[in-house]
Amino acid sequence: MQAGYAGIDIEGRFSRVRTEETNLGNLIADLVRSEMGTDFGLGNGGGLRANYVFEKGPIKLSFMTSILPMTDQVVKCTLSGQILKDIIE
């Protein structure tokens, strides 16, 4: 089953998602933000588990289970701007 379409390759290699900002990390953070109805989403690159580049084209539901195979919980909370800044820095 198709869940979407990617117009560009999606970077999922461990050497990248665990050391820098990637479009895969941004995609997951945006999905969390959208589904949770928040202003932003944060995640840990170590939770992204696929270790390869997904070629542009149709995104299947199996894409998500290969990236996030564990059933980690998503937590919604309220933070001050200072706490958010401290987390990011």
Beta strands, then each sheet from edge to edge (+ up, - down):
strand 1: 2-6
strand 2: 57-60
sheet 1: 1+ 2-
end
